[in-house]
Amino acid sequence: MKRCLNCMKEYPEDQKKGCPFCGFSKERSKPGSAYFPLGEVLQGRYIVGAVLRERAEDVFYIGWDALFKRTVQIQEYFPRDCAVRAMDGRLCADDTQAERYQAGLEQFYSRSRELIRLYREEDIITYHACMKENGTAYAVMDYPEETQSLREWFGSRTLSEPEAMVLLQAGIDAAAKVHKSGGFHGMLGIDAFRMTKDGKVILTDFGGWMPMTEAEELAAGTEGILPGQKCQAPQAGAEKQMSGAEGILPGQKCQAPQAEAEKRLSGAGGRMDGVRRDVSGLASMFVWLLTGIEVSDEKSMQRALSGNRTALKKPLVSALKRALSGETPDLRQFQEELSLGAAGRTKPGNGKSSFGKKNGGKNGSGTGHRISPWAVIGIAAAVIILAVVIFLVVNAL
């Protein structure tokens, strides 16, 4: 039997026209030189197949786990702006980008290892293994059969605010588990979620491995300070210092700790920046569900919402603005702000689901609903009647 490297199904060796299931033929295929060679094996176990999709920093391949005999998905760290593929399949970093490439590789590997720990979570794609080979790193995870991205699932259809809020809450719940484990998604948004055929949402396609370049830091307003670097901070820095926050006075020479230098190479600005970007991505996803338009900041959100049939409450719009601008520090704050403005919702702590928990689920305490006073009276009455019956039976004996 022969295994198709495009769909991973087996078919007879004498089948000359290619795979009878998908029509693929390795002999006739012409994979790009940028991709890992078809049929190569990782760790003596994982067979690498055809490309599923690619992004600026990684490539996803279909794969086959020869040990457990299952189809898997293999993610390869491959930042195009600082590495090239050699003839033997290895990745080689540009000399001027070697440090940045290595920092991103370590981010990919360490965060993938942490995601393996979340294998029990049904709303996060299951990671099975990660490894360093060929001058890069790979992560092996479930192959998302019979699922569609939210973009494919909804197509051009938009949702009402309550419908979109249900999906947003599912996204918050999944992302909260990643944040609690000490990680972040890195590329959270509409394309980071897949829907199963029975309507369950799964968080997938983690990313954001590379640290920012200096130009990106300046554009994002998150520039770091290297040890001994002289800073000419704006007056806002002095005001920030006066308020008790960390800041630099104008003209002050700073001896930043080594941690600041490491932060520049810790993956797009560090974990806290990653968490803020996750919050921003969820806000963007919510607006897309309402309008079908992708937004990245307050202005684009206002344009998208101006033609929407649903008039959002001001507190909800304010919460989305803050999230998109990177002002919301974490998911807890985001959820609290959402609860003040979402239709049909109440303030946190008065009977609705608590942050990051599913009522009665395996990750929740089941304390998310109030018990009706009438239910309490009914239970008390039942206990009294049962006690009387037991008393009568005992006396009769």
HELIX and SHEET records of a PDB file:
HELIX    1   1 ASP A   95  GLN A   97  5                                   3    
HELIX    2   2 ALA A   98  ILE A  116  1                                  19    
HELIX    3   3 LEU A  150  PHE A  154  1                                   5    
HELIX    4   4 GLU A  161  LYS A  180  1                                  20    
HELIX    5   5 ILE A  190  ALA A  192  5                                   3    
HELIX    6   6 GLU A  214  ALA A  220  1                                   7    
HELIX    7   7 GLN A  235  MET A  242  1                                   8    
HELIX    8   8 GLN A  258  ARG A  264  1                                   7    
HELIX    9   9 ARG A  271  THR A  291  1                                  21    
HELIX   10  10 GLU A  298  SER A  306  1                                   9    
HELIX   11  11 LYS A  314  LEU A  324  1                                  11    
HELIX   12  12 LEU A  331  GLY A  341  1                                  11    
HELIX   13  13 PRO A  373  ALA A  396  1                                  24    
SHEET    1   A 2 LYS A   2  ARG A   3  0                                        
SHEET    2   A 2 GLU A  10  TYR A  11 -1                                        
SHEET    1   B 6 VAL A  41  LEU A  42  0                                        
SHEET    2   B 6 TYR A  46  GLU A  54 -1                                        
SHEET    3   B 6 ASP A  58  ASP A  65 -1                                        
SHEET    4   B 6 ARG A  70  TYR A  77 -1                                        
SHEET    5   B 6 THR A 136  ASP A 142 -1                                        
SHEET    6   B 6 TYR A 127  GLU A 133 -1                                        
SHEET    1   C 2 ALA A  83  ARG A  85  0                                        
SHEET    2   C 2 LEU A  91  ALA A  93 -1                                        
SHEET    1   D 3 THR A 147  SER A 149  0                                        
SHEET    2   D 3 PHE A 193  THR A 196 -1                                        
SHEET    3   D 3 VAL A 201  LEU A 203 -1                                        
END                                                                             
